Amino acid sequence: MTPFYIDLETENHTYFGALASPRHPKNFVVACGWAVGNGPVQHTCHTQRESFLKIPDECDILVAHNAPFEMDWFLVQEREEIMRFLARGGRVFCTAYAEYLITNQQETYPSLDETAPKYGGTHKVDGIKILWQQGVLTSEIDKALLLDYLCGPNGDIENTRKCFLGQAAILQARGMWNMALARMEGMLYNTFAMDAGLFVHKETAHAQLAEQSNRLVELQHEFARFRQHIPAYVEFKDTSDYHMSAWLFGGPIRYRIQDVWYNEDGTPKHEKADFFKFADGTLVLCEEAQAHAELYVNKHGPVEKAKAGKNKGQPRVFREDTSTPKLKWYDRLFECPALIPLGSFPQEIQKMFKEEFSGKRKLADESPVYSTGSDCIEMLSKRSELSDEVRALMTYLLEYAKVDKDVGTYYLREECDEAGNVVKQSGMLQYLTPESIVYHVLNCTSTVTGRLSSNRPNMQNIPRGDTSNVKKMFTSRFGDDGYVIEADYSALEVVTLAAFSNDKNLVKALLEGIDMHCMRLSQQLGESYEEVLQKCKDDSHPDHKRYKTMRTDIKPKAFAYQYGATAHGIAFATGCSVEEAQAFIDAEKALFPDVESYYEDVIFRTVETNTTMHREQNPETQAWSVYKRGVWQSPAGTCYEFRQYPKTKFVNGQRVSLMEFKPTQMRNYPIQGESGFFVQVIAGIVARWFISKNFFAGKAFIINQVHDALYFDVHKDVLAEVCRTVKYIMESLPTVMQSYGYSLQVPFPAEVEYGPSMFTKEKFKDE
């Protein structure tokens, strides 16, 4: 293996939200540093756009820290050279990604300056970064200083080389090398997706923005009905956590109001003004007296004048009280009655609610400020203790939060100053280029499970088509001649759990296409699966409505339990009683006994017996505490790390504080993380296939990867071949993963859909 180490210093104009983007017409590579294997560090300097990349034929792995940044520049400005390298099998290795994996996904977005010292490199006195922060362009920085930063003995190239050599040794020693390389193939897929970007149909996007904005106004009118008891002078703000908490859960709202200012004796103070006094003692406001001087003199006699001083001979001014009361700003409280009667919830639910949705902030009466975010409202919407009217309000609040999030994430929200100038923007449309492309960002080093995250915008969490119309704006760049393809695994995490646990019932259900929720319901009711299935699916059956509702009600319990929730946790999340939740858990354990054994014997036991001790200091109390960290390592080598947290329990009637691992994390992270790893491996293989096809001469684009799905934008001429081959590659997962140490005895079915947009799709049928 001969590495090619490289780093770029580029001009740093911002292009539609992306700093130092290769797509900005004024951006170019100011300096390029590189080294081959153990050879000397070399460099070139440039004053304009020109060729900067030449990878020697003997090099088979390109190494960079935060490699997706370099890959973005290569694909935009040196595409022919980087594609030549990749086509002959060249790999891309990211030392930031490697460090993230070596630290068990605990160190996210690791910088080169933080990573290099671990492998014999050095920290740098980062004057260059200070200049960038001050807005200096890279081309304006002294060349000697820039080249020392890049290519000097302690520069980025040497530090990257030391990181790679040290990381490679650790990854190989820990059995993580092949896994890391596979993940970086998935990263390669992501670089193509970020390079292609997403095509947005502008007219659709702006029409949807108008609809969403109108809907927000309509919902605000609905909220106003529930706030009629709050006077206008309180100036209720729905952006205030304090106001929202008091409105929903009861409590005082602080407001300021001007009212009469009183003296200590209780008499009101009055505003003062300047008066003239006439001969009969009558006081008249100066302005009034001057305007009608002759009238007042004829009626009240001459005005009194000053007898001495600089104003001698002039009308004497008297400063006296007017009839206008003097006002003062007062801080007052308006007491809101509770719309949500938390006291009517079961005690255990009340306790969990307070732990989950309140913090250190207090209202004026020392009651807690409760969260009014979507998670909280979602939980409340399921509580039977609420009236129908209040539950309707919860539905409105949830819809408002969803629509508002869509507007702020996928559309456009602008804040203007008093002159009408835009001072702040949020939402995807601010990044829409003249070519109607949004260049989103996919992050490989940001989550504890190894799954991807995304920003500008978040394309990992696009709302489902049955809950939002957002997907309608994402169409094919080929217009009427193109299609958007979505290829995703069916119930990926459930299939992964079945493959890992080898639970007979779960495997049987997957192989035979059994409806999992009907299966659970039959276990709960003690009826045959066939009978329950008929009642749930046959809308002509007299019990259909009741059984369909029961099947729907069982879904949230299953999802909550899948992520490790206890009986109290399920009750809290779904609105059922603790007894109902426990009955569900008991039925689940009886139905899938090997799943529970897998968690207990493989995950929990491994983590609890594979621990190291650590200390931490409480930032508030300054007290030190000791806790354990444990690790479960997957067959491929990914390490999932867990830590203990303090938990209060009653043992033999005594309240004791213990340190415990969180079962929710230990049930969730390995399955979620390994499912994501499977997709990244497959994404890497798909990327290699696209490279071998030269992306069909520009007729096919990789555009996104979500947790269990891959997305493409293709011309109609290559639609069938792409759909067919991607499906084949995805469903080959069990065979592919054998080389990484997995024995997956269940199929991983994938469904491929295509259509004119992400919203409107049909299932691909290979004819």
C-alpha positions, -999 to 999 in steps of 0.1 A, spaced: 0 0 0 14 33 -11 -4 64 4 -7 97 -13 -11 124 14 -27 156 3 -41 188 18 -54 220 1 -54 256 11 -81 273 -10 -96 307 -15 -124 311 9 -153 329 -6 -187 316 6 -210 301 -20 -247 296 -10 -238 288 26 -206 268 18 -174 283 29 -144 279 5 -166 260 -20 -150 250 -52 -182 261 -70 -176 298 -63 -162 314 -95 -135 332 -75 -123 303 -55 -92 283 -65 -65 262 -49 -39 287 -35 -15 260 -23 -15 223 -27 7 201 -5 14 164 -9 37 135 -1 40 100 -15 46 73 11 76 82 32 89 107 5 94 144 10 66 169 12 60 188 -20 38 217 -30 26 240 -57 12 276 -54 -14 291 -77 -29 326 -83 -58 314 -104 -78 282 -113 -54 257 -128 -46 220 -125 -32 211 -91 -38 173 -88 -16 145 -102 -18 112 -83 12 89 -91 3 55 -105 20 37 -77 -3 53 -51 -34 32 -42 -48 51 -12 -54 89 -10 -52 102 26 -65 134 39 -79 148 71 -116 156 65 -113 139 31 -148 149 18 -136 185 16 -107 176 -7 -130 152 -26 -154 181 -33 -126 201 -48 -113 171 -68 -147 163 -82 -155 199 -92 -121 211 -105 -100 179 -111 -127 154 -120 -109 136 -147 -78 129 -125 -97 117 -94 -120 95 -115 -90 80 -132 -76 72 -97 -109 57 -85 -115 37 -117 -82 19 -112 -93 9 -76 -78 38 -57 -92 42 -22 -98 74 -1 -89 74 36 -100 101 60 -80 105 92 -108 124 108 -132 95 102 -106 70 114 -101 89 147 -138 90 152 -140 52 149 -109 46 171 -125 67 199 -157 46 197 -176 74 181 -171 95 212 -149 122 196 -170 138 169 -157 160 141 -121 155 153 -97 182 141 -62 175 128 -48 198 155 -64 177 182 -57 144 166 -20 148 155 -4 149 189 -18 115 197 4 100 169 36 121 174 24 151 155 22 186 170 -2 213 179 2 244 158 1 281 168 -27 287 145 -21 323 132 -36 312 99 -69 304 114 -70 337 132 -65 355 99 -93 335 83 -116 343 113 -108 380 107 -120 376 71 -86 376 54 -87 357 21 -62 328 17 -46 344 -13 -38 375 8 -19 355 35 19 356 33 30 326 11 59 316 34 35 315 64 9 296 44 34 270 31 49 265 66 14 259 79 8 234 51 41 218 43 65 226 71 80 201 96 50 205 118 26 212 90 -7 196 79 9 171 55 34 157 81 6 156 108 -17 138 84 10 112 76 17 106 113 -20 102 120 -25 77 92 4 55 102 -6 55 138 -43 50 131 -36 21 106 -16 3 133 -44 7 159 -72 -2 135 -54 -34 124 -45 -44 160 -82 -39 171 -97 -58 142 -112 -26 128 -92 -21 96 -115 -37 71 -145 -21 87 -129 13 85 -121 9 48 -157 -2 41 -171 28 59 -148 50 39 -162 35 7 -196 46 20 -181 80 26 -170 79 -11 -207 74 -20 -215 105 1 -190 126 -16 -207 119 -50 -241 127 -34 -228 160 -21 -212 168 -54 -244 161 -74 -267 179 -49 -304 178 -50 -325 194 -78 -353 216 -65 -384 225 -86 -385 263 -77 -421 269 -86 -433 240 -65 -411 250 -36 -424 286 -35 -460 275 -39 -456 252 -10 -439 279 11 -470 301 5 -493 273 16 -473 265 47 -471 302 57 -509 306 53 -514 274 74 -492 288 102 -514 319 103 -546 298 104 -532 278 133 -522 310 152 -559 320 149 -568 286 165 -544 292 194 -560 326 199 -593 309 209 -575 292 237 -559 325 249 -590 347 251 -586 348 289 -552 364 286 -555 403 283 -538 420 254 -517 441 277 -499 410 289 -484 408 254 -483 370 252 -453 357 233 -455 322 218 -417 324 214 -413 326 252 -409 292 270 -421 310 302 -453 322 286 -460 289 268 -454 269 300 -477 291 320 -504 290 294 -505 252 291 -496 241 326 -507 270 346 -487 297 364 -479 334 364 -468 354 334 -447 385 341 -457 416 321 -450 453 324 -477 480 324 -479 517 330 -503 527 358 -508 556 382 -479 564 404 -488 570 440 -473 589 468 -464 573 501 -497 586 516 -517 568 488 -525 599 468 -517 598 431 -489 618 417 -495 641 388 -475 653 358 -460 688 363 -461 716 338 -452 753 334 -479 778 344 -484 816 344 -502 832 373 -526 861 368 -536 888 392 -565 870 407 -544 839 413 -556 819 383 -529 795 369 -529 789 331 -506 767 311 -479 788 296 -487 777 260 -524 784 265 -517 818 281 -494 829 254 -518 818 227 -547 838 242 -529 864 262 -555 893 257 -584 871 267 -568 860 300 -556 895 309 -591 909 303 -606 882 325 -580 877 353 -559 908 353 -522 911 344 -499 882 346 -475 881 375 -439 890 365 -405 883 380 -393 912 402 -356 903 401 -330 881 385 -322 875 349 -359 872 340 -369 904 357 -399 919 340 -407 887 323 -438 866 331 -430 844 361 -431 807 355 -446 784 382 -439 746 381 -472 730 393 -492 697 391 -515 691 362 -547 671 364 -529 643 344 -519 614 367 -482 605 366 -477 570 353 -450 544 363 -439 511 348 -449 482 370 -438 446 369 -470 425 374 -481 390 372 -511 375 353 -521 341 367 -529 316 340 -552 287 348 -538 253 337 -552 239 304 -533 206 311 -541 191 345 -508 174 353 -522 166 388 -547 142 372 -519 120 357 -508 89 376 -481 97 402 -454 78 383 -463 95 350 -462 129 368 -427 121 381 -414 110 348 -429 141 331 -412 164 355 -379 146 351 -381 146 313 -397 180 305 -386 204 332 -352 219 340 -338 246 363 -358 275 350 -387 287 372 -418 308 369 -423 337 393 -441 314 417 -411 290 417 -431 264 397 -410 248 369 -409 259 333 -420 229 314 -410 221 278 -436 228 251 -416 211 224 -429 185 200 -418 155 222 -437 169 251 -468 177 232 -467 144 214 -467 126 247 -495 148 261 -517 142 230 -520 106 240 -532 112 276 -568 102 282 -570 126 311 -572 156 288 -605 169 275 -614 165 238 -609 203 233 -575 203 249 -564 172 229 -575 191 198 -552 219 209 -524 194 212 -530 184 176 -529 220 165 -496 226 184 -481 195 169 -491 205 134 -478 240 140 -444 227 152 -442 204 122 -451 231 96 -429 256 113 -400 232 113 -406 224 76 -406 262 68 -374 268 88 -356 237 74 -367 231 38 -382 264 27 -373 299 38 -378 321 68 -365 357 68 -362 383 96 -360 419 86 -350 451 103 -372 482 106 -360 494 71 -371 461 56 -336 447 51 -332 410 55 -310 404 86 -314 367 91 -324 337 71 -331 301 77 -343 273 55 -330 253 25 -341 278 -2 -314 303 9 -289 278 -5 -306 272 -38 -282 280 -67 -292 296 -100 -292 261 -114 -318 250 -89 -294 227 -70 -289 225 -33 -256 211 -22 -264 194 11 -239 182 36 -236 145 48 -215 141 80 -198 108 88 -184 117 122 -212 132 142 -233 104 160 -225 79 187 -239 51 166 -219 58 134 -250 67 115 -249 97 92 -262 132 100 -269 160 75 -273 197 74 -279 226 50 -306 210 49 -311 179 71 -317 153 43 -316 125 69 -349 135 82 -371 144 53 -407 142 64 -427 112 51 -450 117 22 -480 109 44 -472 137 69 -458 165 46 -455 176 10 -419 186 13 -408 157 -10 -428 172 -39 -401 199 -46 -373 174 -50 -376 164 -87 -352 151 -114 -327 175 -130 -336 158 -163 -371 172 -163 -397 151 -180 -370 127 -191 -358 119 -156 -367 101 -125 -358 101 -88 -351 67 -74 -355 57 -38 -341 22 -29 -346 13 7 -345 -18 30 -378 -30 44 -379 -29 82 -341 -28 83 -335 -26 121 -361 -54 127 -343 -76 101 -309 -68 117 -323 -77 151 -336 -110 137 -303 -118 121 -283 -110 153 -307 -128 177 -318 -157 155 -351 -156 173 -372 -183 156 -405 -164 157 -390 -132 145 -372 -149 117 -403 -169 108 -423 -137 107 -399 -120 83 -395 -150 60 -432 -156 58 -442 -120 55 -462 -121 87 -478 -88 99 -458 -82 130 -484 -61 147 -512 -86 141 -488 -113 154 -484 -92 186 -521 -86 189 -529 -123 186 -504 -131 214 -520 -104 235 -556 -116 229 -549 -153 229 -564 -156 194 -549 -172 163 -529 -151 141 -551 -159 111 -582 -148 129 -567 -115 141 -553 -108 106 -587 -113 90 -603 -89 114 -576 -63 110 -575 -64 72 -611 -73 61 -630 -40 64 -663 -59 59 -657 -79 91 -680 -67 120 -650 -65 143 -628 -48 118 -629 -12 132 -621 -24 168 -593 -47 157 -578 -21 134 -577 3 163 -561 -22 186 -534 -30 159 -527 7 155 -525 12 193 -499 -16 196 -474 1 172 -462 28 196 -457 2 223 -436 -19 200 -415 10 188 -409 22 224 -400 -13 236 -377 -18 206 -357 12 219 -354 -2 254 -383 15 272 -395 0 305 -431 -4 314 -432 31 329 -414 44 298 -439 28 275 -468 41 295 -452 76 295 -446 76 257 -479 60 246 -505 71 271 -514 36 282 -514 24 318 -483 9 334 -502 -24 337 -510 -24 300 -474 -16 292 -461 -44 314 -486 -68 298 -472 -59 264 -436 -64 276 -445 -98 290 -462 -108 258 -432 -95 237 -408 -116 258 -429 -147 254 -433 -141 217 -396 -133 210 -376 -150 238 -344 -152 218 -344 -114 213 -343 -109 251 -316 -136 255 -295 -118 228 -297 -85 246 -291 -100 280 -263 -125 271 -246 -108 242 -250 -71 246 -256 -63 283 -233 -90 297 -205 -80 273 -208 -43 282 -210 -49 319 -180 -73 320 -158 -52 297 -154 -20 316 -129 7 326 -132 31 355 -134 69 349 -138 100 371 -157 132 364 -163 164 383 -198 179 387 -195 214 373 -220 228 399 -211 210 431 -174 204 421 -178 169 436 -160 140 419 -178 108 410 -166 75 396 -184 57 368 -177 28 344 -175 27 306 -182 -5 287 -179 -15 251 -196 -40 227 -176 -47 196 -195 -59 165 -182 -87 143 -167 -62 118 -150 -43 146 -171 -12 153 -171 -4 190 -202 9 207 -194 26 240 -217 31 269 -213 48 302 -230 46 336 -252 73 349 -265 79 385 -299 64 392 -319 64 424 -335 31 435 -352 16 465 -333 -14 478 -348 -32 509 -369 -2 515 -339 22 515 -333 49 489 -299 44 474 -280 61 445 -263 37 421 -244 40 389 -260 21 360 -258 17 323 -289 27 303 -307 -3 288 -323 20 263 -289 28 248 -276 -8 249 -307 -20 231 -306 8 206 -271 17 196 -258 -17 183 -289 -25 162 -292 11 149 -255 14 144 -250 -19 126 -279 -13 104 -264 19 94 -230 2 88 -247 -23 65 -261 5 44 -228 22 42 -211 -10 30 -237 -14 3 -235 23 -6 -198 19 -12 -204 -11 -35 -230 9 -54 -206 38 -57 -180 15 -72 -206 2 -97 -214 38 -107 -177 45 -112 -173 14 -133 -202 27 -155 -187 62 -156 -220 74 -142 -236 64 -175 -220 94 -192 -238 119 -170 -271 102 -172 -271 90 -136 -264 108 -103 -260 96 -67 -278 122 -47 -284 111 -11 -281 84 15 -305 81 44 -303 55 73 -319 27 53 -322 42 18 -302 53 -12 -313 80 -37 -305 86 -73 -314 110 -101 -314 93 -135 -323 97 -171 -351 75 -183 -327 57 -207 -308 41 -177 -337 38 -153 -343 1 -155 -306 -8 -153 -300 13 -123 -331 1 -105 -324 -35 -112 -287 -34 -103 -291 -14 -71 -318 -38 -59 -295 -67 -66 -266 -52 -48 -287 -42 -18 -302 -76 -14 -268 -93 -17 -261 -79 18 -259 -112 37 -234 -126 13 -213 -93 12 -212 -92 50 -197 -127 53 -163 -113 45 -167 -89 75 -174 -118 100 -212 -118 99 -235 -148 95 -268 -133 86 -293 -161 81 -322 -139 69 -327 -121 37 -325 -83 36 -353 -73 12 -350 -40 -6 -378 -21 -24 -369 2 -53 -393 30 -63 -391 57 -89 -410 87 -100 -409 123 -111 -402 134 -76 -394 120 -42 -431 123 -33 -447 106 -63 -432 72 -69 -442 37 -80 -426 4 -73 -400 -8 -99 -410 -41 -115 -383 -59 -134 -399 -72 -166 
